[in-house]
């Protein structure tokens, strides 16, 4: 395998050289390495460091006792960075023999033989047989087949990446239903829909094992969905988590939406505002997508660390921290098109909503979107006056 050395954060390692003239498609490389995911990995290093500090502050664990699993390591870059830049023990697992050999080479090259170990196991088998304080599921594609085993293995934190955004967001409806046992809607809020469908699937999986999730930080960036979930044990905790599950009813005619909590709900098919036939999505997570205190801790870690994507990452984290915990966002351009008016600046819309006494904020999901507790009727009144 032809390799070159790169540096991410403070970690140097070997990665495969893509075939000449290629844009590095996964099928063309013996071991997958995606430089575009450096932002994801930078945030992961800071988020893991922030969570480890929480564990140490509770004095329940010593740093040498904390175990991290990178279940789909490929080149090993994610787990190596955790071992090097966070200082906890990392297990780097991949079923590919070529990946396994490269991981061992990278562990030796980085001088991390005491902090990292290579593993060549089926991910589900490893997760079912071993417990880790922090479990990271970052497969190529859907994490769905691994969520149950990850729920068994994760003791304190479960981090999940999903790159199958088309099924999650409703573009491939049947695939999304099969993988996540939920109905997504491919509407203007599809990015947030995908995140809430993923969180709902995670909540149901961990609840089967009498565990609960607390979303510490979640974001949708480019082609992937990413979330960091604190795991808490106990049937009562799991029951409380499931109270955040529910459904969305959406009227494609007027844009009105309503969320209904519960797993056995009754929703009238007619829109109460225009009489149109509503679409139903779910079950999905209707609770918070992040914890503000953790976002602040995450921003502090970003400042302390040497990261190439620091500025971009901090912007995403700040947006996520400051947006309202209201499902789901409104897209100004979609509403303006319905009304036949020109779009004004998004900040002007938000300020106008606040002046009227409503809560409102921008959102990281889209630059033309906002969150508010105002009804679609009130939003349209305000946008008409601005258009």
Secondary structure, 3 states (H helix, E strand, C coil): CCEEEEEECCEEEEEECCCCCCCCCHHHCCCCCCHHHHHHHHHHHHHHHHHHHHHHHCCCCCHHHCEEEECCCCCCHHHHHHHHHCCCEEEEECCCHHHHHHHHHHHHHCCCCCCEEEECCCHHHHHHHCCEEEEEECCCCCCHHHHHHHHHHEEEEEEEEECCHHHHHCCCHHHHHHHHCCECCCCCCHHHHHHHHHHHHHHHHHHCCCEEEEEEEEEEECCEEEEEEEEEECHHHHHHHHCCEEEEEEECCCCCEEEEECCCCCCCCECCCCCCEEEEEEEEECCCCCCHHHHHHHHHHHHHCCCCCHHHHHHHHHHHHHCCCCCCCEEHHHHHHHHCCCCCCHHHHHHHHHHCCCCEEECCCCCCEEEECCCHHHHHHHHHHHC
